[in-house]
Every structure is written in C-alpha cells, then in structure tokens.
Amino acid sequence: MAKLSMKEISMKYEKKLILEDLDLEVKHGELLVLLGESGCGKTTLLKIVAGIIQPEQGTIYVDKTDISNLSPQVRQIGYVPQAQ
C-alpha cells in the first residue's frame, strides 16, 4: 500500500515564495483535494510530486523510498493539466 509523503518542501519563483516547509502525507486510498486561490501553489505542488519541476528544498517519498531525484518517467505519477 503506497503512501506519498512530502517533507519540508519549499519553492519560489523569482523572489516570490510559493511553498514554505510544506509537510504532507497521503495514505493509500485517501482522497486529497487541493483548494486555494490562484497563485497559491496548487499546480506547483502537483508538478513537484510528478517530477516536472524540482523544489528549492525538501524530500518526496513513496512508501519509504526517496523519489526526489527520480525522473518523471521513473516516478510513474500522472499529471493532467487543465486545458487552456
């Protein structure tokens, strides 16, 4: 049963801090909703989990395996952006 854990995730664009020391755990079978205003970091967080972008700091685990430095292809985590 896979568990996704994020520890101390931080990300900024230029000088704007988007995510700061975020800790999050999603257990197998749990449903997670990311809700917030535009620019608060929802898409950034999903792209970090999928490996599309790298955070400034922090670690991502699936179960107890650190996947932070794995490519998106190896992670096998899907991300489907909203149509523009």
C-alpha angles and dihedrals in degrees: 000000000000122000124192115214130179121192126195095338113182129175136171135182112216100319098332114105108221102171124020124191093327117185117189135164126191116186125209110283095015121128118223126194121194108205127172148111124293113287097019095118107265096128092038090056092049091049090050092052091048091048095242091124132018122233122235087242141348142076133258122206134188104200099325096324117110106229096171095112098037120111119249090252093056093044091057092204114145125226121182113185123211114266113260 
